[in-house]
Amino acid sequence: MVDILHGSKAAEQYRRPFRRREKPSLGRFLRRFTGVDEKILASVPQERSRYTSLGGVVVSTALIAGTSMLGALTLLSQASLLYLLPVAALWGLIIANIDRFLITSLNGDNDGWSRWGNLLIRLALAVVIGVFIAEPLTLKIFQERLDRQIMEERNQAISLIESRHKQCNPLRAAAPADVDCTGFILDGSDKALAVEGNMTQRQSVLQAAEDRLAADMEEQARLEGRRDRECYGVKVSNRTTGIPGNGPECKARNNELNTFLAGHDISQQKAEVAKLKAKLGLLAADRARAETERAAVLSRKITERVEKEKQAYTNIGLLDRWEALGTIAGQSGMVSFAHWLLRIIFVLLDCMPIISKMLNGKTEYDRLLTQELRTGSACHEAELNFTTRQRTGEYEIRLREEERRLKAERGRIDRNQRVDEASRDDEIDRLARTFMGSTPVRQQGS
């Protein structure tokens, strides 16, 4: 009777007989990562080596994952290894736990499309995890080449920025209109540009004064030659008389020269030209000083901009290396081949636990585990049935007791009601007898 009522406990005792506790060993430790039940495996000890090797594969994958995370962390941070190692170890344990789940989810002897569907889904998950683990290792292997590529690209970008700043900030002119100088214009003091504009204006005035002076001197020379030819008797057909001396024509030519000189002060014009040239010389010196100052200011500001860009390029991030790897792989077929080869190798290594489980197929342990699960399910179902029947029986007993109590209560109420009715009838009879007994006495008195 005890076995019937407590069948599940008896079955559990039957399924789990007392065994001497095994001493901890490396094989037992490795098998823990496969999720194997040592009690069931003890029934088929020939399977231990298989699951020990499978546990070694899981541990190897976890070590690769931890190494990959450590490499990624060293690429992302310059922190000490004492802070990075716990994070890498935690990541390795997470991957080991995921692989353990993937392996244990394939245990049992289920057949059909459902098993293959589960295999494909878990293999796809293993591939995704493998890619995520393989990439940091690939970046770590190519780190030196990637960093060199990144530095070359950054140096080119810095050189382009410096060249654009110099192109957009000339010493003697405004920024060129055919170049996009948005964000490259610097405040380098406008003094040199102001002096340059003043010099341009003064040069225009000087050029006009020199042209005017040259024209007046040419006209003076012409008039002096005409006077001299007339006064010295040089015969020029239809121009001079050919008679020497201070005659009327000589006086007329002399008056013509004097009139021209009175209206065109050659000496004053020469003085003005000399004064303008002196001022231009001073402006040229001011321009040279202003240009020197502007060049120094622009050089300092361009250097500051370039240094700021260099500081922004100081650290090399994980995304920078990924981008550089894509660039190098696109430029070199050998690098692309090596990249994909390493990626495939690491993905296969990371997928080895699930692949090993698939290659092993269904084992005797899987068959025993399925029987154990079915036995446990049957025992649990029987226990549930027993508990259900037990509790429903208790409720039925309580229901019947309640029905008997209600029936007894109703009987008591009925008896009390009959007693009350009988008491009322007796009272009515008594009152009637009393009334009938008092009626003749009243008649005799009347």
C-alpha positions in Angstrom: 0.0 0.0 0.0 2.9 2.3 0.8 4.4 1.7 -2.6 1.1 2.4 -4.3 0.6 5.7 -2.5 4.2 6.8 -2.8 5.1 5.2 -6.1 7.2 8.1 -7.3 9.4 8.1 -4.2 9.8 4.3 -4.5 10.6 4.7 -8.2 13.1 7.4 -7.4 14.8 5.2 -4.8 14.9 2.4 -7.4 16.3 4.6 -10.1 18.9 6.2 -7.8 20.5 3.4 -5.7 23.2 4.3 -3.3 26.6 4.5 -4.9 30.0 5.4 -3.5 30.8 9.0 -4.2 33.5 9.3 -6.8 36.6 11.4 -6.2 37.0 14.6 -8.2 38.9 14.1 -11.4 39.8 16.1 -14.5 37.5 13.9 -16.7 34.6 14.5 -14.3 35.3 18.2 -14.4 35.3 18.3 -18.2 32.1 16.3 -18.4 30.4 18.9 -16.3 30.6 21.3 -19.3 28.6 18.8 -21.4 25.7 18.7 -18.9 25.9 14.9 -18.7 24.3 13.1 -15.8 27.0 11.1 -14.1 24.5 8.7 -12.5 23.1 7.7 -15.9 26.6 7.7 -17.4 27.7 5.2 -14.8 25.4 2.6 -16.4 27.4 3.0 -19.7 31.0 3.8 -18.6 32.1 3.2 -22.2 30.6 6.6 -23.1 32.7 8.5 -20.6 35.7 9.0 -22.9 33.3 10.4 -25.6 31.8 13.0 -23.2 35.1 13.8 -21.6 36.5 14.7 -25.1 33.4 16.7 -25.8 33.8 18.6 -22.5 37.4 19.3 -23.5 36.1 20.8 -26.8 33.7 23.0 -24.9 36.5 24.2 -22.5 38.8 24.8 -25.5 36.1 26.9 -27.2 35.6 28.9 -23.9 39.4 29.5 -23.7 39.3 30.8 -27.3 36.4 33.0 -26.5 38.1 34.4 -23.4 41.3 35.0 -25.4 39.2 36.7 -28.1 37.5 39.0 -25.6 40.9 39.8 -24.0 42.2 40.8 -27.4 39.2 43.0 -28.1 39.5 44.6 -24.7 43.2 45.4 -25.2 42.2 47.0 -28.5 39.5 49.1 -26.9 41.2 50.0 -23.6 44.7 50.6 -22.2 43.7 49.3 -18.8 45.8 46.8 -16.9 45.4 43.1 -17.5 44.3 42.7 -13.9 41.1 44.5 -14.7 40.7 42.9 -18.2 41.3 39.2 -17.2 38.1 38.9 -15.1 35.9 40.2 -17.9 37.5 37.9 -20.4 37.1 34.9 -18.0 33.4 35.8 -17.5 32.9 35.9 -21.2 34.6 32.5 -21.6 32.2 31.1 -18.9 29.2 32.6 -20.8 30.3 30.9 -24.0 30.9 27.6 -22.2 27.4 27.8 -20.7 25.8 28.6 -24.1 27.7 25.6 -25.6 26.6 23.4 -22.7 23.0 24.5 -23.4 23.3 23.7 -27.1 24.8 20.2 -26.3 22.2 19.3 -23.7 19.4 20.5 -25.9 20.4 17.8 -28.4 20.5 15.0 -25.9 17.9 12.2 -26.3 16.9 9.9 -29.1 14.3 12.1 -30.8 14.1 11.4 -34.5 12.5 13.0 -37.5 12.5 16.5 -38.9 12.2 18.1 -35.5 15.7 16.9 -34.5 17.2 18.2 -37.7 15.4 21.4 -37.4 16.8 21.9 -33.9 20.2 20.9 -35.1 20.1 23.6 -37.9 18.8 26.3 -35.5 21.5 25.5 -32.9 24.2 25.3 -35.6 23.2 28.7 -36.9 23.4 30.1 -33.4 26.8 28.5 -33.0 28.0 30.1 -36.2 26.8 33.6 -35.1 28.6 33.2 -31.8 31.7 31.9 -33.7 31.8 35.0 -36.0 31.5 37.2 -33.0 34.4 35.4 -31.3 36.6 35.1 -34.4 36.6 38.8 -35.5 38.5 40.2 -32.5 41.1 37.5 -32.9 41.5 38.3 -36.6 41.9 42.0 -35.8 44.5 41.1 -33.1 46.5 39.0 -35.6 46.5 41.8 -38.2 46.9 44.6 -35.6 50.3 45.8 -36.7 49.4 46.1 -40.4 46.0 47.6 -39.6 47.6 50.3 -37.3 50.1 51.2 -40.0 47.3 51.6 -42.5 45.2 53.7 -40.1 48.2 56.0 -39.4 48.9 56.4 -43.1 45.3 57.4 -43.8 45.3 59.8 -40.8 48.6 61.4 -41.9 47.1 61.9 -45.3 44.0 63.5 -43.8 46.1 65.7 -41.6 48.2 66.8 -44.5 45.1 67.6 -46.5 43.7 69.6 -43.6 47.0 71.6 -43.3 47.1 72.2 -47.1 43.5 73.4 -47.2 44.1 75.8 -44.3 47.1 77.3 -46.1 45.2 77.5 -49.4 42.2 79.2 -47.8 44.4 81.7 -45.8 46.9 83.4 -48.3 49.2 86.2 -47.1 48.3 88.9 -49.6 44.8 88.0 -50.9 41.4 86.8 -49.8 40.4 83.1 -49.9 40.0 81.7 -53.4 36.5 81.5 -54.7 36.9 78.2 -56.5 37.9 76.3 -53.2 35.4 75.3 -50.6 36.9 77.0 -47.5 33.9 76.3 -45.1 35.4 75.8 -41.7 39.0 76.6 -42.8 39.0 80.4 -42.7 41.3 81.7 -39.8 41.6 85.1 -38.2 45.2 86.0 -39.0 45.0 89.9 -38.5 43.8 92.0 -41.5 46.6 94.6 -41.1 48.6 93.1 -43.9 45.5 93.1 -46.2 44.8 96.7 -45.3 48.4 97.7 -46.0 48.3 95.8 -49.3 45.1 97.7 -50.3 46.7 101.0 -49.4 49.8 100.2 -51.4 47.7 99.2 -54.4 45.9 102.6 -54.2 49.2 104.5 -53.8 50.7 102.6 -56.6 47.8 103.7 -58.9 48.4 107.3 -57.8 52.1 107.0 -58.4 51.6 105.4 -61.8 49.3 108.2 -62.8 51.8 110.9 -61.6 54.7 109.2 -63.4 52.6 109.0 -66.6 51.7 112.7 -66.3 55.3 113.6 -65.5 56.6 111.6 -68.4 54.1 113.2 -70.8 55.0 116.7 -69.6 58.7 116.1 -69.8 58.2 114.7 -73.3 56.2 117.8 -74.2 58.9 120.0 -72.7 61.6 118.3 -74.7 59.6 118.7 -77.8 59.0 122.4 -77.2 62.6 123.0 -76.3 63.8 121.3 -79.5 61.4 123.4 -81.6 62.7 126.6 -79.9 66.3 125.6 -80.3 65.9 124.8 -84.0 64.2 128.1 -84.6 66.6 130.2 -82.5 69.8 128.6 -83.9 68.6 128.8 -87.5 68.1 125.1 -88.2 66.0 124.9 -91.3 63.1 122.5 -91.1 60.7 122.7 -94.1 57.4 124.3 -93.1 58.4 124.4 -89.4 61.3 126.9 -88.9 62.4 130.0 -90.8 66.1 129.0 -90.8 67.1 132.5 -89.6 69.3 132.4 -86.5 68.9 134.9 -83.7 66.3 136.1 -81.3 63.7 136.9 -83.9 59.9 137.0 -83.7 59.6 133.2 -84.3 62.3 132.5 -81.7 60.5 134.6 -79.2 57.2 133.0 -80.0 58.7 129.5 -79.5 60.3 130.6 -76.3 57.0 132.1 -75.0 55.2 128.9 -76.0 57.7 126.9 -73.9 57.4 129.3 -70.9 53.6 129.1 -71.1 53.8 125.3 -71.0 56.2 125.3 -68.1 54.0 127.8 -66.2 51.1 125.5 -66.4 53.1 122.3 -65.8 55.5 122.5 -62.9 57.9 119.7 -63.8 60.0 120.1 -60.6 56.9 119.9 -58.4 55.7 116.8 -60.2 59.1 115.2 -59.7 59.0 116.1 -56.0 55.5 114.6 -55.8 56.7 111.4 -57.5 59.6 111.1 -55.2 57.4 111.7 -52.2 55.0 109.0 -53.4 57.8 106.6 -53.9 59.1 107.3 -50.4 55.6 106.6 -49.0 55.4 103.4 -51.0 58.7 102.4 -49.6 57.4 102.9 -46.1 54.2 101.0 -46.9 56.3 98.2 -48.4 58.2 98.0 -45.1 54.9 98.0 -43.1 53.5 95.4 -45.4 56.5 93.2 -44.9 56.1 93.5 -41.1 52.4 92.9 -41.3 52.9 89.9 -43.6 55.5 88.5 -41.2 53.1 89.0 -38.3 50.2 87.5 -40.3 52.3 84.6 -41.4 53.3 83.9 -37.8 49.7 84.1 -36.6 48.4 81.9 -39.4 51.2 79.4 -38.9 50.5 79.2 -35.2 46.7 78.8 -35.7 47.2 76.2 -38.5 49.6 74.3 -36.2 47.0 74.4 -33.4 44.3 73.1 -35.7 46.6 70.3 -37.0 47.6 69.4 -33.4 44.0 69.3 -32.4 43.3 66.9 -35.3 46.3 64.8 -34.3 45.0 64.6 -30.7 41.6 63.4 -32.1 43.4 60.7 -34.0 45.5 59.6 -31.0 43.5 56.5 -30.1 42.7 53.7 -32.6 39.3 52.1 -31.9 37.9 48.7 -32.8 35.7 50.1 -35.5 38.7 51.9 -37.0 40.6 48.6 -37.3 37.5 46.9 -38.8 37.3 49.6 -41.5 41.0 49.4 -42.1 40.8 45.6 -42.5 38.1 46.1 -45.1 40.2 48.6 -46.9 43.3 46.4 -46.9 41.3 43.3 -47.9 39.9 45.3 -50.9 43.4 46.3 -51.9 45.2 43.0 -51.5 43.8 39.6 -52.5 46.3 37.8 -50.2 45.1 39.7 -47.2 41.5 39.1 -48.1 42.2 35.3 -48.5 44.1 35.2 -45.1 41.3 37.2 -43.4 38.6 34.8 -44.6 40.8 31.7 -43.9 41.3 32.8 -40.3 37.7 33.7 -39.9 36.6 30.3 -41.2 39.1 28.5 -38.9 38.0 30.3 -35.8 34.3 29.9 -36.6 34.8 26.2 -37.1 36.7 26.0 -33.8 34.0 27.9 -32.0 31.3 25.6 -33.6 33.2 22.4 -32.7 31.1 21.6 -29.6 27.8 21.5 -31.5 29.5 19.9 -34.6 31.1 17.2 -32.3 27.7 16.5 -30.8 26.2 16.2 -34.3 29.0 13.9 -35.5 28.6 11.6 -32.5 24.9 11.0 -33.4 22.7 9.2 -31.0 24.5 7.4 -28.2 23.6 4.8 -25.7 23.6 7.5 -23.1 20.9 9.4 -25.2 18.8 6.2 -25.1 19.1 5.8 -21.4 18.5 9.5 -20.8 15.3 9.3 -22.9 14.1 6.3 -20.8 15.0 8.2 -17.6 13.0 11.2 -18.8 10.0 9.0 -19.7 10.2 7.1 -16.4 10.4 10.4 -14.5 7.5 11.8 -16.5 5.4 8.7 -15.9 6.2 8.7 -12.2 5.4 12.4 -12.0 2.1 11.9 -13.8 1.2 9.0 -11.4 2.1 11.2 -8.5 -0.1 14.0 -9.8 -2.9 11.5 -10.3 -2.5 10.2 -6.8 -2.4 13.7 -5.4 -5.4 14.8 -7.4 -7.4 11.7 -6.3 -6.3 12.2 -2.7 -7.4 15.8 -2.7 -10.6 15.2 -4.5 -11.4 12.4 -2.1 -10.9 14.7 0.8 -13.2 17.2 -0.7 -15.8 14.5 -1.4 -15.6 13.4 2.3 -16.0 17.0 3.5 -18.9 17.4 1.1 -20.7 14.3 2.5 -20.1 15.4 6.0 -21.5 18.8 5.2 -24.6 17.1 3.6 -25.1 15.0 6.7 -24.8 18.1 8.9 -27.3 20.0 6.8 -29.7 17.0 6.9 -29.4 16.8 10.7 -30.0 20.5 11.0 -33.1 20.4 8.8 -34.4 17.5 11.0 -33.8 19.5 14.2 -35.6 22.5 12.7 -38.5 20.3 11.6 -38.8 18.8 15.2 -38.7 22.2 16.7 -41.4 23.4 14.3 -43.6 20.4 15.2 -43.1 21.0 18.9 -44.0 24.7 18.5 -47.1 23.7 16.6 -48.2 21.2 19.2 -47.6 23.8 21.9 -49.8 26.3 20.1 -52.6 23.7 19.7 -52.4 22.9 23.5 -52.6 26.6 24.3 -55.6 27.0 22.0 -57.4 24.0 23.6 -56.7 25.4 27.1 -58.0 28.8 26.2 -61.1 27.2 24.6 -61.8 25.1 27.7 -61.4 28.2 29.9 -63.7 30.2 27.7 -66.4 27.4 27.7 -66.2 27.0 31.4 -66.9 30.7 32.2 -70.0 31.0 29.9 -72.8 29.3 32.2 -71.8 31.4 35.2 -72.5 34.6 33.3 -75.9 33.3 32.2 -77.0 32.5 35.8 -76.1 35.9 37.1 -78.2 37.6 34.4 
